[in-house]
Amino acid sequence: MKEEERDFTETDWQRAQTAVFNEYDRFVKQLHVEGVDYTILQARRIVIYQDLIEEWRHNAATLKVDLEDNTQALTIFEDLALKGKSHLLERCAKKMENWPDYIPSPLTIWLELAEDAERE
C-alpha cells in the first residue's frame, strides 16, 4: 500500500485472516491432489507456510497490532481488492526460500519480510 495509507478495521483483518487460511487450505489440497512425490519436493515450502500462518492464528485485534505497519503483510489487502483471494503465503514463501539461514519465529518472519519489502 505504498501509494496510499489506509487504516484497516478489525473486520478487514478478519477478512484478510480468512483469505490467508483459505490460501493455506488450497495449498494443502494441491498437495493431496499432486501426491507424495510432489509433497516431498514441497517440504521446505510446507514448513514455511506453516510458520507464516502461525502469526495469522491470533485473534484479529492482535493480528492488527502485530502487522498493521508491515508492508509485506498489508499486501493481502491488495490481493483481496484485485483478485478476491490471497496469494500472500506464496509471495512470502518465494522470498523466504532465498534466505540462507531460515529458523526465525513467526513474528520475526513478518518483520524480516517487511524489511525486504521496504528495500524493494
mmCIF file of the C-alpha atoms, coordinates in Angstrom:
data_MODEL
# 
_entry.id   MODEL 
# 
loop_
_atom_site.group_PDB 
_atom_site.id 
_atom_site.type_symbol 
_atom_site.label_atom_id 
_atom_site.label_alt_id 
_atom_site.label_comp_id 
_atom_site.label_asym_id 
_atom_site.label_entity_id 
_atom_site.label_seq_id 
_atom_site.pdbx_PDB_ins_code 
_atom_site.Cartn_x 
_atom_site.Cartn_y 
_atom_site.Cartn_z 
_atom_site.occupancy 
_atom_site.B_iso_or_equiv 
_atom_site.pdbx_formal_charge 
_atom_site.auth_seq_id 
_atom_site.auth_comp_id 
_atom_site.auth_asym_id 
_atom_site.auth_atom_id 
_atom_site.pdbx_PDB_model_num 
ATOM 1   C CA . MET A 1 1   ? 0.000   0.000   0.000  1.00 0.00 ? 1   MET A CA 1 
ATOM 2   C CA . LYS A 1 2   ? 2.818   2.354   -0.866 1.00 0.00 ? 2   LYS A CA 1 
ATOM 3   C CA . GLU A 1 3   ? 0.702   4.872   -2.733 1.00 0.00 ? 3   GLU A CA 1 
ATOM 4   C CA . GLU A 1 4   ? -1.972  5.233   -0.055 1.00 0.00 ? 4   GLU A CA 1 
ATOM 5   C CA . GLU A 1 5   ? -2.104  4.700   3.669  1.00 0.00 ? 5   GLU A CA 1 
ATOM 6   C CA . ARG A 1 6   ? -5.329  3.180   4.918  1.00 0.00 ? 6   ARG A CA 1 
ATOM 7   C CA . ASP A 1 7   ? -6.411  2.305   8.410  1.00 0.00 ? 7   ASP A CA 1 
ATOM 8   C CA . PHE A 1 8   ? -7.858  -1.193  8.234  1.00 0.00 ? 8   PHE A CA 1 
ATOM 9   C CA . THR A 1 9   ? -10.551 -2.177  10.709 1.00 0.00 ? 9   THR A CA 1 
ATOM 10  C CA . GLU A 1 10  ? -10.687 -5.327  12.769 1.00 0.00 ? 10  GLU A CA 1 
ATOM 11  C CA . THR A 1 11  ? -13.296 -6.613  10.303 1.00 0.00 ? 11  THR A CA 1 
ATOM 12  C CA . ASP A 1 12  ? -10.859 -6.002  7.432  1.00 0.00 ? 12  ASP A CA 1 
ATOM 13  C CA . TRP A 1 13  ? -8.247  -8.011  9.313  1.00 0.00 ? 13  TRP A CA 1 
ATOM 14  C CA . GLN A 1 14  ? -10.736 -10.839 9.943  1.00 0.00 ? 14  GLN A CA 1 
ATOM 15  C CA . ARG A 1 15  ? -11.470 -10.943 6.217  1.00 0.00 ? 15  ARG A CA 1 
ATOM 16  C CA . ALA A 1 16  ? -7.739  -10.966 5.452  1.00 0.00 ? 16  ALA A CA 1 
ATOM 17  C CA . GLN A 1 17  ? -7.187  -13.711 8.009  1.00 0.00 ? 17  GLN A CA 1 
ATOM 18  C CA . THR A 1 18  ? -9.860  -15.872 6.393  1.00 0.00 ? 18  THR A CA 1 
ATOM 19  C CA . ALA A 1 19  ? -8.291  -15.292 2.973  1.00 0.00 ? 19  ALA A CA 1 
ATOM 20  C CA . VAL A 1 20  ? -4.857  -16.374 4.239  1.00 0.00 ? 20  VAL A CA 1 
ATOM 21  C CA . PHE A 1 21  ? -6.346  -19.510 5.812  1.00 0.00 ? 21  PHE A CA 1 
ATOM 22  C CA . ASN A 1 22  ? -8.125  -20.253 2.529  1.00 0.00 ? 22  ASN A CA 1 
ATOM 23  C CA . GLU A 1 23  ? -4.844  -19.878 0.639  1.00 0.00 ? 23  GLU A CA 1 
ATOM 24  C CA . TYR A 1 24  ? -3.233  -22.370 3.018  1.00 0.00 ? 24  TYR A CA 1 
ATOM 25  C CA . ASP A 1 25  ? -6.152  -24.781 2.542  1.00 0.00 ? 25  ASP A CA 1 
ATOM 26  C CA . ARG A 1 26  ? -5.805  -24.515 -1.253 1.00 0.00 ? 26  ARG A CA 1 
ATOM 27  C CA . PHE A 1 27  ? -2.110  -25.365 -0.919 1.00 0.00 ? 27  PHE A CA 1 
ATOM 28  C CA . VAL A 1 28  ? -2.832  -28.419 1.256  1.00 0.00 ? 28  VAL A CA 1 
ATOM 29  C CA . LYS A 1 29  ? -5.490  -29.616 -1.213 1.00 0.00 ? 29  LYS A CA 1 
ATOM 30  C CA . GLN A 1 30  ? -2.978  -29.210 -4.043 1.00 0.00 ? 30  GLN A CA 1 
ATOM 31  C CA . LEU A 1 31  ? -0.513  -31.387 -2.107 1.00 0.00 ? 31  LEU A CA 1 
ATOM 32  C CA . HIS A 1 32  ? -3.176  -34.097 -1.800 1.00 0.00 ? 32  HIS A CA 1 
ATOM 33  C CA . VAL A 1 33  ? -4.028  -33.923 -5.490 1.00 0.00 ? 33  VAL A CA 1 
ATOM 34  C CA . GLU A 1 34  ? -0.404  -33.956 -6.666 1.00 0.00 ? 34  GLU A CA 1 
ATOM 35  C CA . GLY A 1 35  ? 0.603   -36.868 -4.454 1.00 0.00 ? 35  GLY A CA 1 
ATOM 36  C CA . VAL A 1 36  ? 3.506   -37.952 -2.297 1.00 0.00 ? 36  VAL A CA 1 
ATOM 37  C CA . ASP A 1 37  ? 6.405   -37.203 -4.657 1.00 0.00 ? 37  ASP A CA 1 
ATOM 38  C CA . TYR A 1 38  ? 5.218   -33.634 -5.213 1.00 0.00 ? 38  TYR A CA 1 
ATOM 39  C CA . THR A 1 39  ? 4.644   -33.172 -1.486 1.00 0.00 ? 39  THR A CA 1 
ATOM 40  C CA . ILE A 1 40  ? 8.172   -34.344 -0.711 1.00 0.00 ? 40  ILE A CA 1 
ATOM 41  C CA . LEU A 1 41  ? 9.538   -31.822 -3.211 1.00 0.00 ? 41  LEU A CA 1 
ATOM 42  C CA . GLN A 1 42  ? 7.494   -29.116 -1.466 1.00 0.00 ? 42  GLN A CA 1 
ATOM 43  C CA . ALA A 1 43  ? 8.749   -29.961 2.055  1.00 0.00 ? 43  ALA A CA 1 
ATOM 44  C CA . ARG A 1 44  ? 10.527  -26.653 2.636  1.00 0.00 ? 44  ARG A CA 1 
ATOM 45  C CA . ARG A 1 45  ? 7.541   -24.680 1.366  1.00 0.00 ? 45  ARG A CA 1 
ATOM 46  C CA . ILE A 1 46  ? 5.231   -26.657 3.684  1.00 0.00 ? 46  ILE A CA 1 
ATOM 47  C CA . VAL A 1 47  ? 7.343   -25.658 6.698  1.00 0.00 ? 47  VAL A CA 1 
ATOM 48  C CA . ILE A 1 48  ? 7.468   -22.039 5.527  1.00 0.00 ? 48  ILE A CA 1 
ATOM 49  C CA . TYR A 1 49  ? 3.683   -21.884 5.043  1.00 0.00 ? 49  TYR A CA 1 
ATOM 50  C CA . GLN A 1 50  ? 3.132   -23.378 8.496  1.00 0.00 ? 50  GLN A CA 1 
ATOM 51  C CA . ASP A 1 51  ? 5.416   -20.778 10.080 1.00 0.00 ? 51  ASP A CA 1 
ATOM 52  C CA . LEU A 1 52  ? 3.857   -17.924 8.108  1.00 0.00 ? 52  LEU A CA 1 
ATOM 53  C CA . ILE A 1 53  ? 0.321   -18.887 9.021  1.00 0.00 ? 53  ILE A CA 1 
ATOM 54  C CA . GLU A 1 54  ? 1.140   -19.188 12.732 1.00 0.00 ? 54  GLU A CA 1 
ATOM 55  C CA . GLU A 1 55  ? 1.093   -15.393 13.143 1.00 0.00 ? 55  GLU A CA 1 
ATOM 56  C CA . TRP A 1 56  ? -2.306  -15.255 11.418 1.00 0.00 ? 56  TRP A CA 1 
ATOM 57  C CA . ARG A 1 57  ? -3.837  -17.597 14.037 1.00 0.00 ? 57  ARG A CA 1 
ATOM 58  C CA . HIS A 1 58  ? -4.035  -14.755 16.584 1.00 0.00 ? 58  HIS A CA 1 
ATOM 59  C CA . ASN A 1 59  ? -7.358  -13.007 17.063 1.00 0.00 ? 59  ASN A CA 1 
ATOM 60  C CA . ALA A 1 60  ? -7.943  -10.137 14.647 1.00 0.00 ? 60  ALA A CA 1 
ATOM 61  C CA . ALA A 1 61  ? -7.159  -7.421  17.213 1.00 0.00 ? 61  ALA A CA 1 
ATOM 62  C CA . THR A 1 62  ? -3.735  -8.920  17.980 1.00 0.00 ? 62  THR A CA 1 
ATOM 63  C CA . LEU A 1 63  ? -3.097  -9.587  14.309 1.00 0.00 ? 63  LEU A CA 1 
ATOM 64  C CA . LYS A 1 64  ? -3.859  -5.947  13.503 1.00 0.00 ? 64  LYS A CA 1 
ATOM 65  C CA . VAL A 1 65  ? -1.441  -4.678  16.173 1.00 0.00 ? 65  VAL A CA 1 
ATOM 66  C CA . ASP A 1 66  ? 1.309   -7.089  15.096 1.00 0.00 ? 66  ASP A CA 1 
ATOM 67  C CA . LEU A 1 67  ? 1.058   -6.498  11.348 1.00 0.00 ? 67  LEU A CA 1 
ATOM 68  C CA . GLU A 1 68  ? -0.620  -3.122  10.707 1.00 0.00 ? 68  GLU A CA 1 
ATOM 69  C CA . ASP A 1 69  ? 2.727   -1.455  9.902  1.00 0.00 ? 69  ASP A CA 1 
ATOM 70  C CA . ASN A 1 70  ? 4.125   -4.424  7.990  1.00 0.00 ? 70  ASN A CA 1 
ATOM 71  C CA . THR A 1 71  ? 4.287   -3.538  4.302  1.00 0.00 ? 71  THR A CA 1 
ATOM 72  C CA . GLN A 1 72  ? 4.558   -7.171  3.237  1.00 0.00 ? 72  GLN A CA 1 
ATOM 73  C CA . ALA A 1 73  ? 1.578   -8.309  5.321  1.00 0.00 ? 73  ALA A CA 1 
ATOM 74  C CA . LEU A 1 74  ? -0.510  -5.383  4.075  1.00 0.00 ? 74  LEU A CA 1 
ATOM 75  C CA . THR A 1 75  ? -0.226  -6.669  0.505  1.00 0.00 ? 75  THR A CA 1 
ATOM 76  C CA . ILE A 1 76  ? -3.018  -9.077  1.481  1.00 0.00 ? 76  ILE A CA 1 
ATOM 77  C CA . PHE A 1 77  ? -5.437  -6.174  1.052  1.00 0.00 ? 77  PHE A CA 1 
ATOM 78  C CA . GLU A 1 78  ? -4.179  -5.566  -2.493 1.00 0.00 ? 78  GLU A CA 1 
ATOM 79  C CA . ASP A 1 79  ? -4.766  -9.264  -3.218 1.00 0.00 ? 79  ASP A CA 1 
ATOM 80  C CA . LEU A 1 80  ? -8.320  -9.036  -1.926 1.00 0.00 ? 80  LEU A CA 1 
ATOM 81  C CA . ALA A 1 81  ? -9.060  -5.844  -3.846 1.00 0.00 ? 81  ALA A CA 1 
ATOM 82  C CA . LEU A 1 82  ? -7.611  -7.107  -7.135 1.00 0.00 ? 82  LEU A CA 1 
ATOM 83  C CA . LYS A 1 83  ? -8.152  -10.868 -7.086 1.00 0.00 ? 83  LYS A CA 1 
ATOM 84  C CA . GLY A 1 84  ? -10.599 -11.580 -4.284 1.00 0.00 ? 84  GLY A CA 1 
ATOM 85  C CA . LYS A 1 85  ? -8.268  -14.123 -2.686 1.00 0.00 ? 85  LYS A CA 1 
ATOM 86  C CA . SER A 1 86  ? -4.880  -14.308 -1.007 1.00 0.00 ? 86  SER A CA 1 
ATOM 87  C CA . HIS A 1 87  ? -1.548  -15.038 -2.645 1.00 0.00 ? 87  HIS A CA 1 
ATOM 88  C CA . LEU A 1 88  ? 0.372   -13.696 0.349  1.00 0.00 ? 88  LEU A CA 1 
ATOM 89  C CA . LEU A 1 89  ? 1.776   -17.023 1.558  1.00 0.00 ? 89  LEU A CA 1 
ATOM 90  C CA . GLU A 1 90  ? 3.059   -17.906 -1.902 1.00 0.00 ? 90  GLU A CA 1 
ATOM 91  C CA . ARG A 1 91  ? 4.683   -14.478 -2.330 1.00 0.00 ? 91  ARG A CA 1 
ATOM 92  C CA . CYS A 1 92  ? 6.355   -14.640 1.067  1.00 0.00 ? 92  CYS A CA 1 
ATOM 93  C CA . ALA A 1 93  ? 7.494   -18.242 0.623  1.00 0.00 ? 93  ALA A CA 1 
ATOM 94  C CA . LYS A 1 94  ? 9.248   -17.345 -2.637 1.00 0.00 ? 94  LYS A CA 1 
ATOM 95  C CA . LYS A 1 95  ? 11.235  -14.669 -0.798 1.00 0.00 ? 95  LYS A CA 1 
ATOM 96  C CA . MET A 1 96  ? 11.953  -16.877 2.200  1.00 0.00 ? 96  MET A CA 1 
ATOM 97  C CA . GLU A 1 97  ? 13.235  -19.740 0.074  1.00 0.00 ? 97  GLU A CA 1 
ATOM 98  C CA . ASN A 1 98  ? 16.159  -17.455 -0.792 1.00 0.00 ? 98  ASN A CA 1 
ATOM 99  C CA . TRP A 1 99  ? 17.060  -16.754 2.834  1.00 0.00 ? 99  TRP A CA 1 
ATOM 100 C CA . PRO A 1 100 ? 20.297  -18.599 3.669  1.00 0.00 ? 100 PRO A CA 1 
ATOM 101 C CA . ASP A 1 101 ? 19.568  -19.332 7.347  1.00 0.00 ? 101 ASP A CA 1 
ATOM 102 C CA . TYR A 1 102 ? 15.888  -19.954 7.858  1.00 0.00 ? 102 TYR A CA 1 
ATOM 103 C CA . ILE A 1 103 ? 14.928  -20.547 11.505 1.00 0.00 ? 103 ILE A CA 1 
ATOM 104 C CA . PRO A 1 104 ? 13.078  -17.407 12.682 1.00 0.00 ? 104 PRO A CA 1 
ATOM 105 C CA . SER A 1 105 ? 9.995   -17.259 14.865 1.00 0.00 ? 105 SER A CA 1 
ATOM 106 C CA . PRO A 1 106 ? 6.659   -16.428 13.176 1.00 0.00 ? 106 PRO A CA 1 
ATOM 107 C CA . LEU A 1 107 ? 6.648   -12.733 14.169 1.00 0.00 ? 107 LEU A CA 1 
ATOM 108 C CA . THR A 1 108 ? 10.331  -12.374 13.239 1.00 0.00 ? 108 THR A CA 1 
ATOM 109 C CA . ILE A 1 109 ? 9.484   -13.761 9.808  1.00 0.00 ? 109 ILE A CA 1 
ATOM 110 C CA . TRP A 1 110 ? 6.980   -10.963 9.234  1.00 0.00 ? 110 TRP A CA 1 
ATOM 111 C CA . LEU A 1 111 ? 9.482   -8.341  10.435 1.00 0.00 ? 111 LEU A CA 1 
ATOM 112 C CA . GLU A 1 112 ? 12.113  -9.714  8.032  1.00 0.00 ? 112 GLU A CA 1 
ATOM 113 C CA . LEU A 1 113 ? 9.601   -9.725  5.171  1.00 0.00 ? 113 LEU A CA 1 
ATOM 114 C CA . ALA A 1 114 ? 8.685   -6.104  5.941  1.00 0.00 ? 114 ALA A CA 1 
ATOM 115 C CA . GLU A 1 115 ? 12.364  -5.129  5.781  1.00 0.00 ? 115 GLU A CA 1 
ATOM 116 C CA . ASP A 1 116 ? 12.710  -6.933  2.446  1.00 0.00 ? 116 ASP A CA 1 
ATOM 117 C CA . ALA A 1 117 ? 9.617   -5.149  1.087  1.00 0.00 ? 117 ALA A CA 1 
ATOM 118 C CA . GLU A 1 118 ? 10.911  -1.748  2.185  1.00 0.00 ? 118 GLU A CA 1 
ATOM 119 C CA . ARG A 1 119 ? 14.211  -2.390  0.368  1.00 0.00 ? 119 ARG A CA 1 
ATOM 120 C CA . GLU A 1 120 ? 12.406  -3.205  -2.902 1.00 0.00 ? 120 GLU A CA 1 
# 
